[in-house]
């Protein structure tokens, strides 16, 4: 199951080109949305795709918790998930 942990780590901690965290910070920022109202549909699509991505990673982490013998590594993955993906992406619209 080492490969599962490695895959999850790559999904939640992308040091090269910033990964999902950078997309979130750039395109889901209210200032970006205000400055680019013509891209609202694309921003909404990105928001939904990130939510789906986060859901899949969360499911993988649940499986990882069942098979991983290294609880410190697992908790580090959970922490990275929280730092990079867990944000309220849902708008009030």
ChimeraX attribute file (.defattr): number of C-alpha atoms within 10 A of each C-alpha:
attribute: neighborCount
match mode: 1-to-1
recipient: residues
	/A:1	10
	/A:2	10
	/A:3	8
	/A:4	15
	/A:5	20
	/A:6	11
	/A:7	12
	/A:8	20
	/A:9	20
	/A:10	13
	/A:11	19
	/A:12	22
	/A:13	18
	/A:14	15
	/A:15	9
	/A:16	6
	/A:17	9
	/A:18	13
	/A:19	16
	/A:20	18
	/A:21	19
	/A:22	13
	/A:23	15
	/A:24	19
	/A:25	13
	/A:26	13
	/A:27	18
	/A:28	16
	/A:29	13
	/A:30	11
	/A:31	10
	/A:32	15
	/A:33	16
	/A:34	11
	/A:35	9
	/A:36	12
	/A:37	11
	/A:38	10
	/A:39	14
	/A:40	13
	/A:41	10
	/A:42	12
	/A:43	19
	/A:44	17
	/A:45	12
	/A:46	17
	/A:47	20
	/A:48	14
	/A:49	12
	/A:50	20
	/A:51	18
	/A:52	12
	/A:53	14
	/A:54	21
	/A:55	14
	/A:56	12
	/A:57	20
	/A:58	17
	/A:59	11
	/A:60	15
	/A:61	22
	/A:62	13
	/A:63	14
	/A:64	19
	/A:65	17
	/A:66	8
	/A:67	14
	/A:68	16
	/A:69	12
	/A:70	9
	/A:71	11
	/A:72	10
	/A:73	14
	/A:74	20
	/A:75	13
	/A:76	12
	/A:77	22
	/A:78	19
	/A:79	13
	/A:80	18
	/A:81	21
	/A:82	13
	/A:83	13
	/A:84	20
	/A:85	23
	/A:86	16
	/A:87	12
	/A:88	8
	/A:89	16
	/A:90	10
	/A:91	7
	/A:92	4
	/A:93	3
